[in-house]
Amino acid sequence: MRSLVLFFLLVWSFAVGADAPIRSGTPVKAAFVMDARTGRYICGYNEDVQTQPASLTKMMTLLLTFKAFKNRKIKLSSTLKISKKAASQQPCKLGLKAGEKITVRNAILALVTKSANDVAVALGEFIGGNENTFVYLMNKEARRLNMKSTVFVNPSGWKNPKQLTTARDMAKLARALVRDYPRYYHFFATKRFSYKRASIKNHNKLLGSRNGVVVDGIKTGYVAASGYNLAASAKKGKRRLIVVALGGETAKQRDVEVDRLLKKGFSKKKGKSMSEIIVLRNKKVSRKV
């Protein structure tokens, strides 16, 4: 039944994103800038074109973890036992062996900094009972957040052509993390994580303060099929923006574009709601006709 549900979600996602116009000659393949408080669109391009989310998938894995905290199903001190399947995941991973244990708190930090695939699968198995059930919960939550063009097939974001998303949908997910789980959002600002004898740096090089803009999250991602992805959340004064950039040829190119979009976003007073965008698009179409 669940596999059938995922099949129809996948078909629906292709129908939603298949006819989206593609703007070429951009630093990244797709981008979306959102006002975090209102959810209003500020600027972007190719925001509805589907691609693989890569490790941005772990944002949903973490959201469901935070939701489990909220519902008192697990605690930060709860312990995960690494399964053979989790241990066999491809890098990037923490390198845990089957049978090893890790606390949920350390698991969260491993996902935020190292983007550990082995820990992502272990966390999904722990919360869902098994990976398939957890993936079902991921897609159910995506529908609740109105992520119309997203399909998840694993908790880690490891490459899979059936795992798809858009810049717009990832912005919705990032906003939900900021808005609904402020008690746990601080984990995304972690620059360094010490585990056993290793000191692990966060892949997000934009974290920190520059020119009055404070980037305090959220997640990077990369697979060859998608390129370099980043969902970033930043504050300037009382205002917070979310920027999603998908498909950079290099991490540096992606970061430069996110920085540019943050500056552009903060220079604008307000964005447009989705209803306003639809009205504007309809007006453009009628003028052409």
Contacts in CASP RR format, 6 or more apart in sequence:
PFRMAT RR
TARGET T0000
AUTHOR 0000-0000-0000
METHOD contacts of the structure
MODEL  1
MRSLVLFFLLVWSFAVGADAPIRSGTPVKAAFVMDARTGRYICGYNEDVQ
TQPASLTKMMTLLLTFKAFKNRKIKLSSTLKISKKAASQQPCKLGLKAGE
KITVRNAILALVTKSANDVAVALGEFIGGNENTFVYLMNKEARRLNMKST
VFVNPSGWKNPKQLTTARDMAKLARALVRDYPRYYHFFATKRFSYKRASI
KNHNKLLGSRNGVVVDGIKTGYVAASGYNLAASAKKGKRRLIVVALGGET
AKQRDVEVDRLLKKGFSKKKGKSMSEIIVLRNKKVSRKV
2 132 0 8 1.000
2 133 0 8 1.000
2 136 0 8 1.000
5 136 0 8 1.000
5 139 0 8 1.000
6 135 0 8 1.000
6 136 0 8 1.000
6 139 0 8 1.000
6 151 0 8 1.000
6 153 0 8 1.000
9 139 0 8 1.000
9 143 0 8 1.000
9 151 0 8 1.000
10 151 0 8 1.000
10 162 0 8 1.000
10 164 0 8 1.000
12 148 0 8 1.000
13 50 0 8 1.000
13 148 0 8 1.000
13 149 0 8 1.000
13 150 0 8 1.000
13 151 0 8 1.000
13 164 0 8 1.000
14 50 0 8 1.000
14 164 0 8 1.000
16 48 0 8 1.000
16 148 0 8 1.000
16 149 0 8 1.000
17 48 0 8 1.000
17 49 0 8 1.000
17 50 0 8 1.000
17 149 0 8 1.000
17 166 0 8 1.000
20 46 0 8 1.000
20 48 0 8 1.000
20 49 0 8 1.000
20 50 0 8 1.000
20 166 0 8 1.000
21 46 0 8 1.000
22 46 0 8 1.000
22 49 0 8 1.000
23 45 0 8 1.000
23 46 0 8 1.000
26 45 0 8 1.000
26 46 0 8 1.000
27 248 0 8 1.000
27 253 0 8 1.000
27 254 0 8 1.000
27 256 0 8 1.000
27 257 0 8 1.000
27 260 0 8 1.000
28 228 0 8 1.000
28 245 0 8 1.000
28 246 0 8 1.000
28 247 0 8 1.000
28 248 0 8 1.000
28 253 0 8 1.000
28 254 0 8 1.000
28 257 0 8 1.000
29 46 0 8 1.000
29 49 0 8 1.000
29 51 0 8 1.000
29 227 0 8 1.000
29 246 0 8 1.000
29 247 0 8 1.000
29 248 0 8 1.000
30 45 0 8 1.000
30 46 0 8 1.000
30 47 0 8 1.000
30 49 0 8 1.000
30 51 0 8 1.000
30 166 0 8 1.000
30 167 0 8 1.000
30 244 0 8 1.000
30 245 0 8 1.000
30 246 0 8 1.000
30 247 0 8 1.000
31 43 0 8 1.000
31 44 0 8 1.000
31 45 0 8 1.000
31 46 0 8 1.000
31 47 0 8 1.000
31 167 0 8 1.000
31 243 0 8 1.000
31 244 0 8 1.000
31 245 0 8 1.000
31 246 0 8 1.000
31 257 0 8 1.000
31 261 0 8 1.000
32 41 0 8 1.000
32 44 0 8 1.000
32 47 0 8 1.000
32 166 0 8 1.000
32 167 0 8 1.000
32 168 0 8 1.000
32 170 0 8 1.000
32 171 0 8 1.000
32 243 0 8 1.000
32 244 0 8 1.000
33 41 0 8 1.000
33 42 0 8 1.000
33 43 0 8 1.000
33 44 0 8 1.000
33 171 0 8 1.000
33 241 0 8 1.000
33 242 0 8 1.000
33 243 0 8 1.000
33 261 0 8 1.000
33 262 0 8 1.000
33 264 0 8 1.000
33 265 0 8 1.000
34 40 0 8 1.000
34 41 0 8 1.000
34 42 0 8 1.000
34 171 0 8 1.000
34 175 0 8 1.000
34 241 0 8 1.000
34 242 0 8 1.000
34 243 0 8 1.000
35 42 0 8 1.000
35 239 0 8 1.000
35 240 0 8 1.000
35 241 0 8 1.000
35 270 0 8 1.000
35 271 0 8 1.000
36 175 0 8 1.000
36 178 0 8 1.000
36 179 0 8 1.000
36 233 0 8 1.000
36 240 0 8 1.000
36 241 0 8 1.000
36 242 0 8 1.000
37 239 0 8 1.000
37 240 0 8 1.000
38 270 0 8 1.000
38 271 0 8 1.000
38 273 0 8 1.000
39 175 0 8 1.000
39 273 0 8 1.000
40 270 0 8 1.000
40 271 0 8 1.000
40 272 0 8 1.000
40 273 0 8 1.000
41 271 0 8 1.000
41 272 0 8 1.000
41 273 0 8 1.000
41 274 0 8 1.000
41 277 0 8 1.000
42 241 0 8 1.000
42 264 0 8 1.000
42 265 0 8 1.000
42 268 0 8 1.000
42 270 0 8 1.000
42 271 0 8 1.000
42 272 0 8 1.000
43 261 0 8 1.000
43 264 0 8 1.000
43 265 0 8 1.000
43 268 0 8 1.000
44 167 0 8 1.000
44 261 0 8 1.000
46 167 0 8 1.000
47 166 0 8 1.000
47 167 0 8 1.000
47 168 0 8 1.000
48 149 0 8 1.000
48 166 0 8 1.000
48 167 0 8 1.000
48 168 0 8 1.000
49 166 0 8 1.000
49 167 0 8 1.000
50 149 0 8 1.000
50 164 0 8 1.000
50 165 0 8 1.000
50 166 0 8 1.000
51 164 0 8 1.000
51 165 0 8 1.000
51 166 0 8 1.000
51 225 0 8 1.000
51 226 0 8 1.000
51 246 0 8 1.000
51 247 0 8 1.000
52 157 0 8 1.000
52 159 0 8 1.000
52 160 0 8 1.000
52 161 0 8 1.000
52 163 0 8 1.000
52 164 0 8 1.000
52 165 0 8 1.000
52 223 0 8 1.000
52 225 0 8 1.000
52 226 0 8 1.000
53 150 0 8 1.000
53 157 0 8 1.000
53 163 0 8 1.000
53 164 0 8 1.000
53 165 0 8 1.000
53 170 0 8 1.000
53 221 0 8 1.000
53 226 0 8 1.000
53 229 0 8 1.000
53 246 0 8 1.000
54 157 0 8 1.000
54 159 0 8 1.000
54 221 0 8 1.000
54 222 0 8 1.000
54 223 0 8 1.000
54 226 0 8 1.000
54 227 0 8 1.000
54 229 0 8 1.000
55 92 0 8 1.000
55 115 0 8 1.000
55 156 0 8 1.000
55 157 0 8 1.000
55 219 0 8 1.000
55 220 0 8 1.000
55 221 0 8 1.000
55 222 0 8 1.000
55 229 0 8 1.000
56 157 0 8 1.000
56 165 0 8 1.000
56 170 0 8 1.000
56 173 0 8 1.000
56 219 0 8 1.000
56 220 0 8 1.000
56 221 0 8 1.000
56 229 0 8 1.000
56 231 0 8 1.000
56 244 0 8 1.000
57 120 0 8 1.000
57 152 0 8 1.000
57 154 0 8 1.000
57 155 0 8 1.000
57 156 0 8 1.000
57 157 0 8 1.000
57 163 0 8 1.000
58 111 0 8 1.000
58 115 0 8 1.000
58 120 0 8 1.000
58 155 0 8 1.000
58 156 0 8 1.000
58 157 0 8 1.000
58 219 0 8 1.000
59 170 0 8 1.000
59 173 0 8 1.000
59 174 0 8 1.000
59 177 0 8 1.000
59 218 0 8 1.000
59 219 0 8 1.000
59 231 0 8 1.000
60 138 0 8 1.000
60 141 0 8 1.000
60 142 0 8 1.000
60 152 0 8 1.000
60 155 0 8 1.000
60 173 0 8 1.000
61 111 0 8 1.000
61 120 0 8 1.000
61 123 0 8 1.000
61 124 0 8 1.000
61 134 0 8 1.000
61 138 0 8 1.000
61 155 0 8 1.000
61 156 0 8 1.000
62 108 0 8 1.000
62 111 0 8 1.000
62 112 0 8 1.000
62 177 0 8 1.000
62 187 0 8 1.000
63 141 0 8 1.000
63 173 0 8 1.000
63 176 0 8 1.000
63 177 0 8 1.000
63 180 0 8 1.000
63 181 0 8 1.000
64 124 0 8 1.000
64 127 0 8 1.000
64 134 0 8 1.000
64 137 0 8 1.000
64 138 0 8 1.000
64 141 0 8 1.000
65 74 0 8 1.000
65 104 0 8 1.000
65 107 0 8 1.000
65 108 0 8 1.000
65 123 0 8 1.000
65 127 0 8 1.000
66 177 0 8 1.000
66 180 0 8 1.000
66 181 0 8 1.000
66 183 0 8 1.000
66 184 0 8 1.000
67 141 0 8 1.000
67 181 0 8 1.000
68 74 0 8 1.000
68 127 0 8 1.000
69 75 0 8 1.000
69 76 0 8 1.000
69 183 0 8 1.000
69 184 0 8 1.000
70 181 0 8 1.000
73 127 0 8 1.000
74 104 0 8 1.000
74 126 0 8 1.000
74 127 0 8 1.000
75 104 0 8 1.000
76 103 0 8 1.000
76 104 0 8 1.000
76 105 0 8 1.000
76 108 0 8 1.000
77 103 0 8 1.000
77 104 0 8 1.000
77 105 0 8 1.000
78 103 0 8 1.000
78 104 0 8 1.000
78 126 0 8 1.000
79 101 0 8 1.000
79 102 0 8 1.000
79 103 0 8 1.000
79 104 0 8 1.000
80 101 0 8 1.000
80 102 0 8 1.000
80 103 0 8 1.000
80 104 0 8 1.000
80 107 0 8 1.000
80 119 0 8 1.000
80 122 0 8 1.000
80 123 0 8 1.000
80 125 0 8 1.000
80 126 0 8 1.000
81 99 0 8 1.000
81 100 0 8 1.000
81 101 0 8 1.000
81 122 0 8 1.000
82 96 0 8 1.000
82 97 0 8 1.000
82 98 0 8 1.000
82 99 0 8 1.000
82 100 0 8 1.000
82 101 0 8 1.000
82 102 0 8 1.000
82 118 0 8 1.000
82 122 0 8 1.000
83 98 0 8 1.000
83 99 0 8 1.000
83 121 0 8 1.000
83 122 0 8 1.000
83 125 0 8 1.000
84 98 0 8 1.000
85 121 0 8 1.000
85 125 0 8 1.000
85 131 0 8 1.000
86 96 0 8 1.000
86 98 0 8 1.000
86 118 0 8 1.000
86 119 0 8 1.000
86 121 0 8 1.000
86 122 0 8 1.000
86 125 0 8 1.000
87 95 0 8 1.000
87 96 0 8 1.000
87 97 0 8 1.000
87 98 0 8 1.000
87 99 0 8 1.000
87 100 0 8 1.000
87 118 0 8 1.000
89 117 0 8 1.000
89 118 0 8 1.000
89 120 0 8 1.000
89 121 0 8 1.000
89 156 0 8 1.000
89 158 0 8 1.000
90 117 0 8 1.000
90 158 0 8 1.000
91 117 0 8 1.000
92 114 0 8 1.000
92 115 0 8 1.000
92 116 0 8 1.000
92 117 0 8 1.000
93 114 0 8 1.000
93 116 0 8 1.000
93 117 0 8 1.000
93 118 0 8 1.000
93 119 0 8 1.000
94 102 0 8 1.000
94 110 0 8 1.000
94 114 0 8 1.000
94 116 0 8 1.000
94 118 0 8 1.000
94 119 0 8 1.000
94 195 0 8 1.000
95 116 0 8 1.000
95 118 0 8 1.000
96 102 0 8 1.000
96 118 0 8 1.000
96 119 0 8 1.000
96 122 0 8 1.000
102 110 0 8 1.000
102 119 0 8 1.000
102 122 0 8 1.000
104 123 0 8 1.000
104 126 0 8 1.000
106 193 0 8 1.000
106 195 0 8 1.000
107 119 0 8 1.000
107 122 0 8 1.000
107 123 0 8 1.000
108 184 0 8 1.000
108 187 0 8 1.000
109 187 0 8 1.000
109 190 0 8 1.000
109 193 0 8 1.000
109 195 0 8 1.000
110 116 0 8 1.000
110 119 0 8 1.000
110 193 0 8 1.000
110 195 0 8 1.000
110 200 0 8 1.000
111 119 0 8 1.000
111 120 0 8 1.000
111 123 0 8 1.000
112 187 0 8 1.000
112 188 0 8 1.000
112 190 0 8 1.000
112 193 0 8 1.000
112 202 0 8 1.000
112 219 0 8 1.000
113 190 0 8 1.000
113 191 0 8 1.000
113 192 0 8 1.000
113 193 0 8 1.000
113 200 0 8 1.000
113 201 0 8 1.000
113 202 0 8 1.000
113 203 0 8 1.000
114 193 0 8 1.000
114 200 0 8 1.000
115 203 0 8 1.000
115 219 0 8 1.000
115 220 0 8 1.000
115 221 0 8 1.000
117 156 0 8 1.000
117 157 0 8 1.000
117 158 0 8 1.000
120 155 0 8 1.000
120 156 0 8 1.000
120 157 0 8 1.000
121 131 0 8 1.000
121 154 0 8 1.000
121 155 0 8 1.000
121 156 0 8 1.000
123 155 0 8 1.000
124 131 0 8 1.000
124 134 0 8 1.000
124 155 0 8 1.000
125 131 0 8 1.000
125 134 0 8 1.000
127 134 0 8 1.000
127 137 0 8 1.000
128 134 0 8 1.000
128 137 0 8 1.000
131 154 0 8 1.000
131 155 0 8 1.000
134 155 0 8 1.000
135 152 0 8 1.000
135 153 0 8 1.000
135 154 0 8 1.000
135 155 0 8 1.000
138 152 0 8 1.000
138 155 0 8 1.000
139 150 0 8 1.000
139 151 0 8 1.000
139 152 0 8 1.000
142 150 0 8 1.000
142 151 0 8 1.000
142 152 0 8 1.000
142 169 0 8 1.000
142 173 0 8 1.000
145 172 0 8 1.000
145 173 0 8 1.000
145 176 0 8 1.000
146 172 0 8 1.000
147 165 0 8 1.000
147 169 0 8 1.000
147 172 0 8 1.000
147 173 0 8 1.000
148 169 0 8 1.000
149 164 0 8 1.000
149 165 0 8 1.000
149 166 0 8 1.000
149 168 0 8 1.000
149 169 0 8 1.000
150 164 0 8 1.000
150 165 0 8 1.000
150 166 0 8 1.000
150 169 0 8 1.000
150 170 0 8 1.000
151 162 0 8 1.000
151 163 0 8 1.000
151 164 0 8 1.000
151 165 0 8 1.000
152 163 0 8 1.000
153 160 0 8 1.000
153 162 0 8 1.000
153 163 0 8 1.000
154 160 0 8 1.000
154 163 0 8 1.000
157 163 0 8 1.000
157 223 0 8 1.000
158 223 0 8 1.000
159 223 0 8 1.000
159 224 0 8 1.000
159 225 0 8 1.000
161 225 0 8 1.000
166 246 0 8 1.000
167 244 0 8 1.000
167 245 0 8 1.000
167 246 0 8 1.000
168 244 0 8 1.000
170 229 0 8 1.000
170 231 0 8 1.000
170 244 0 8 1.000
170 246 0 8 1.000
171 231 0 8 1.000
171 242 0 8 1.000
171 243 0 8 1.000
171 244 0 8 1.000
173 231 0 8 1.000
174 218 0 8 1.000
174 231 0 8 1.000
174 233 0 8 1.000
174 242 0 8 1.000
174 244 0 8 1.000
175 242 0 8 1.000
177 185 0 8 1.000
177 188 0 8 1.000
177 218 0 8 1.000
178 185 0 8 1.000
178 218 0 8 1.000
178 233 0 8 1.000
178 240 0 8 1.000
178 242 0 8 1.000
185 216 0 8 1.000
186 216 0 8 1.000
188 216 0 8 1.000
188 217 0 8 1.000
188 218 0 8 1.000
188 219 0 8 1.000
188 233 0 8 1.000
189 207 0 8 1.000
189 208 0 8 1.000
189 216 0 8 1.000
189 217 0 8 1.000
190 202 0 8 1.000
191 201 0 8 1.000
191 202 0 8 1.000
191 207 0 8 1.000
191 208 0 8 1.000
192 199 0 8 1.000
192 200 0 8 1.000
192 201 0 8 1.000
192 202 0 8 1.000
193 199 0 8 1.000
193 200 0 8 1.000
193 202 0 8 1.000
194 200 0 8 1.000
203 220 0 8 1.000
203 221 0 8 1.000
203 251 0 8 1.000
204 215 0 8 1.000
204 217 0 8 1.000
204 218 0 8 1.000
204 219 0 8 1.000
204 220 0 8 1.000
204 230 0 8 1.000
204 232 0 8 1.000
205 251 0 8 1.000
205 255 0 8 1.000
206 215 0 8 1.000
206 230 0 8 1.000
206 232 0 8 1.000
206 255 0 8 1.000
206 258 0 8 1.000
206 259 0 8 1.000
207 215 0 8 1.000
207 216 0 8 1.000
207 217 0 8 1.000
208 214 0 8 1.000
208 215 0 8 1.000
208 216 0 8 1.000
209 215 0 8 1.000
210 259 0 8 1.000
212 236 0 8 1.000
212 237 0 8 1.000
213 234 0 8 1.000
213 235 0 8 1.000
213 236 0 8 1.000
213 262 0 8 1.000
213 263 0 8 1.000
213 266 0 8 1.000
214 234 0 8 1.000
214 235 0 8 1.000
214 236 0 8 1.000
215 232 0 8 1.000
215 233 0 8 1.000
215 234 0 8 1.000
215 262 0 8 1.000
216 233 0 8 1.000
216 234 0 8 1.000
216 235 0 8 1.000
217 232 0 8 1.000
217 233 0 8 1.000
217 234 0 8 1.000
218 231 0 8 1.000
218 232 0 8 1.000
218 233 0 8 1.000
219 230 0 8 1.000
219 231 0 8 1.000
220 228 0 8 1.000
220 229 0 8 1.000
220 230 0 8 1.000
220 251 0 8 1.000
221 228 0 8 1.000
221 229 0 8 1.000
221 230 0 8 1.000
222 228 0 8 1.000
222 229 0 8 1.000
222 251 0 8 1.000
226 246 0 8 1.000
226 247 0 8 1.000
227 246 0 8 1.000
227 247 0 8 1.000
227 248 0 8 1.000
227 249 0 8 1.000
228 247 0 8 1.000
228 248 0 8 1.000
228 249 0 8 1.000
228 250 0 8 1.000
228 251 0 8 1.000
228 253 0 8 1.000
228 254 0 8 1.000
229 244 0 8 1.000
229 245 0 8 1.000
229 246 0 8 1.000
229 247 0 8 1.000
229 248 0 8 1.000
229 254 0 8 1.000
230 243 0 8 1.000
230 244 0 8 1.000
230 245 0 8 1.000
230 254 0 8 1.000
230 255 0 8 1.000
230 258 0 8 1.000
231 242 0 8 1.000
231 243 0 8 1.000
231 244 0 8 1.000
232 242 0 8 1.000
232 243 0 8 1.000
232 244 0 8 1.000
232 245 0 8 1.000
232 258 0 8 1.000
232 262 0 8 1.000
233 240 0 8 1.000
233 241 0 8 1.000
233 242 0 8 1.000
233 243 0 8 1.000
234 240 0 8 1.000
234 241 0 8 1.000
234 243 0 8 1.000
234 262 0 8 1.000
236 266 0 8 1.000
239 266 0 8 1.000
241 262 0 8 1.000
241 265 0 8 1.000
241 266 0 8 1.000
243 258 0 8 1.000
243 261 0 8 1.000
243 262 0 8 1.000
245 254 0 8 1.000
245 257 0 8 1.000
245 258 0 8 1.000
245 261 0 8 1.000
247 254 0 8 1.000
248 254 0 8 1.000
248 257 0 8 1.000
272 280 0 8 1.000
END
